[in-house]
Each structure stands twice: as structure tokens, then as C-alpha cells.
Amino acid sequence: MDGLYQLKKNLDESGIFLSFSGPISQNLMVELGDILKRQMELAEVETSTILKVFSVLVEQSQNIIHHSAESLPEEYDNDEKLILGTIAVGFRENKYFVLGGNKVKQGQVEGLKEKLESLKTMNKEELKEFYKKKRKETVLSDDKGAGLGLIDLARKASEPIDYEFIPINDQFSFFSIRTLI
């Protein structure tokens, strides 16, 4: 039982005040978003900051839901597929941050790295123009893999987004991403 207390201490020391690890669904994200908004309103955080943090939480959750390589077996699925991932929100050094993580197939790692590294080199204006361009391309092609979510995260971030891939085995890596607001 002391392992749970150690986990809580680690979260507190990291500045994390909201976290979830397990099956993530659209309904769960709505509930977590409501809790996040209320908690930040009680702390008298500016509305614009609340909206940015909430938006980043939703976007990172969507990335997990759409791109995680891990889900519950079909016999557990009801109305929606339950994708496995981890999401956390915290405050440290006068900045809010949102962390998201999930398993990805090894074959996806290099492509994601290239997209993320490219985004890290762009300034706010370049990100805005790149987002507009990709959005037009996506409307014309119905391509869900255009990376609009990652571009949107980069646009909302106060610093370049941080990420890592930790190899699990020959088939999978664990992808983590951090957005500072």
C-alpha cells in the first residue's frame, strides 16, 4: 500500500494535480476537462489560460485516442473503443503543462520524430501558416494523419513541445509528449 503513497508524493513533487492512466474515452475526457476547469477556476487562474490548458488536454487526449497502439480487447468495448494511455496536468515554475503518453508501433516512431522536430524549428507565425496549409490539404484529402493536432499543440505552447520515445520491445515504443503553457 505504501507504493500508492509514493506515487502520490511523486505526482505532488512533479507539480501534477490531475492525472489518469488507463482506458481513455471521449466521455472520460469530457469529465476530466470539467474537473480541470473547475479546479483552475477555484485557483483564480485567468480564463485565457484555463482555455489553453483545457484545449491542450483535449488535443493530447485526441492524439492518444486516435493514435495509441494499445486498447482493451473488443469484448470489453461497448459503445466506443477504449484506448489505453496516460494524461496528466500540472503546474511548475509558473507554467502549466500537459503530459500525454501512449504506446506506438515502432514503424511510426521515425515519422513522428520528423514531424515533431520540424515543428520545433518553427516560430509562431510559421506555425500559423503551416496549420492553415495543412488544414486546407486535410479538407481536400480527408487525411486524418496530417498532424493538425501536433501543429495545434505547438501553436498553443509557450515553448517548443518536448517529447521522447522509450523502446518497449521490437514492436512498440512508449511515446510521451509535454506541452508547456
C-alpha positions in Angstrom: 0.0 0.0 0.0 2.9 2.4 0.5 3.5 2.3 -3.2 0.4 4.3 -3.8 1.5 6.9 -1.3 4.9 7.1 -3.1 3.1 7.6 -6.4 1.1 10.5 -4.8 4.3 12.0 -3.5 6.0 11.7 -6.9 3.0 13.4 -8.5 3.0 16.2 -5.9 6.7 16.8 -6.2 6.3 17.0 -10.0 3.6 19.5 -9.7 1.0 17.2 -11.2 -2.5 17.9 -9.9 -4.6 15.9 -12.3 -3.7 12.6 -13.9 -5.2 9.5 -15.3 -3.7 6.3 -16.7 -5.8 3.6 -18.3 -8.6 3.3 -20.8 -9.3 6.7 -22.2 -12.6 7.6 -24.0 -14.3 10.7 -25.2 -16.7 10.6 -22.3 -13.8 10.4 -19.8 -12.1 13.3 -21.4 -15.2 15.4 -21.0 -15.3 14.6 -17.3 -11.6 15.3 -16.8 -11.9 18.6 -18.7 -14.8 19.7 -16.4 -12.8 18.8 -13.3 -9.7 20.7 -14.7 -11.8 23.8 -15.5 -13.4 23.9 -12.0 -10.1 23.3 -10.3 -8.4 26.1 -12.2 -11.3 28.5 -11.7 -11.1 27.9 -7.9 -7.4 28.8 -8.1 -8.5 32.0 -9.8 -6.5 31.3 -13.0 -7.1 33.6 -15.9 -9.8 32.4 -18.3 -7.5 32.6 -21.3 -5.0 30.3 -19.5 -7.8 27.9 -18.5 -8.9 27.7 -22.1 -5.4 27.0 -23.4 -4.7 24.3 -20.8 -8.1 22.7 -21.5 -7.6 22.8 -25.2 -4.2 21.2 -24.9 -5.6 18.5 -22.6 -8.3 17.7 -25.2 -5.8 17.7 -28.1 -3.4 15.4 -26.3 -6.3 13.1 -25.4 -7.4 13.1 -29.0 -3.9 12.1 -30.1 -4.0 9.2 -27.7 -7.4 8.1 -28.8 -6.6 8.3 -32.5 -3.0 7.0 -32.5 -2.4 4.7 -29.5 -1.4 1.2 -30.4 -3.0 -0.2 -27.3 -6.6 -0.8 -26.5 -8.8 -3.0 -24.4 -9.8 -6.3 -26.1 -13.0 -5.9 -28.2 -15.1 -8.0 -25.8 -14.8 -5.1 -23.3 -15.8 -2.4 -25.8 -19.4 -1.1 -25.5 -20.4 2.0 -27.5 -16.8 3.2 -28.0 -13.4 1.7 -28.3 -11.3 2.1 -25.1 -7.8 3.2 -25.9 -5.0 2.9 -23.3 -2.9 5.9 -22.5 -1.7 8.3 -19.8 -2.6 12.0 -19.4 -1.5 14.5 -16.7 -1.8 18.2 -16.0 0.5 20.1 -13.6 1.9 23.5 -12.6 5.6 24.1 -12.0 7.9 27.1 -12.3 4.9 29.4 -13.0 3.8 27.4 -16.1 1.1 24.9 -16.7 2.0 21.7 -18.5 0.1 18.8 -20.1 1.7 15.4 -20.5 0.4 12.7 -22.7 1.7 9.2 -23.4 0.8 6.0 -25.2 2.2 3.0 -27.0 3.0 3.5 -30.7 4.2 0.9 -33.2 8.0 1.1 -33.9 7.2 1.8 -37.6 5.6 5.2 -36.5 8.5 6.5 -34.5 10.7 8.0 -37.2 7.8 9.7 -38.9 6.6 11.2 -35.6 10.1 12.4 -34.8 10.4 14.1 -38.1 7.1 15.9 -37.7 7.9 17.0 -34.1 11.5 18.1 -35.0 10.1 20.2 -37.9 7.6 21.9 -35.6 10.3 22.7 -33.1 12.1 24.8 -35.7 9.1 27.0 -36.5 8.2 30.3 -34.9 4.5 31.2 -34.1 3.9 32.9 -37.4 5.3 29.9 -39.3 3.2 27.5 -37.2 0.1 29.5 -38.0 0.8 29.4 -41.8 1.7 25.7 -41.7 -1.5 25.0 -39.8 -3.6 26.8 -42.4 -1.8 25.0 -45.2 -2.3 21.6 -43.7 -5.9 22.3 -42.8 -6.7 23.1 -46.4 -4.9 19.9 -47.5 -6.8 17.8 -45.0 -10.2 19.2 -46.1 -9.3 18.3 -49.7 -8.0 14.8 -49.0 -9.9 13.7 -45.8 -6.5 12.6 -44.4 -6.6 12.3 -40.7 -2.8 11.8 -40.5 -1.9 15.3 -41.5 -0.6 16.1 -38.0 -3.0 19.0 -37.3 -3.2 18.0 -33.6 0.6 18.2 -33.2 0.7 21.6 -35.1 -2.1 22.9 -32.8 -0.1 21.8 -29.7 3.0 23.6 -31.0 0.9 26.8 -31.7 -0.5 26.8 -28.1 2.7 26.0 -26.4 4.8 28.7 -24.7 8.0 26.8 -25.6 8.7 24.1 -28.2 7.0 20.9 -27.3 9.1 18.2 -25.7 8.8 14.5 -26.5 10.5 11.2 -26.1 10.2 7.6 -27.3 11.1 4.8 -25.0 11.5 1.4 -26.7 9.4 -1.3 -25.1 10.3 -4.2 -27.4 10.8 -4.8 -31.1 7.2 -3.9 -31.9 6.4 -0.9 -29.6 7.7 2.3 -28.1 6.1 4.5 -25.4 5.6 8.0 -26.8 5.5 10.9 -24.3 4.8 14.5 -25.2 4.9 17.6 -22.9 3.3 20.9 -23.8 4.1 24.0 -21.6 1.5 26.7 -21.4 
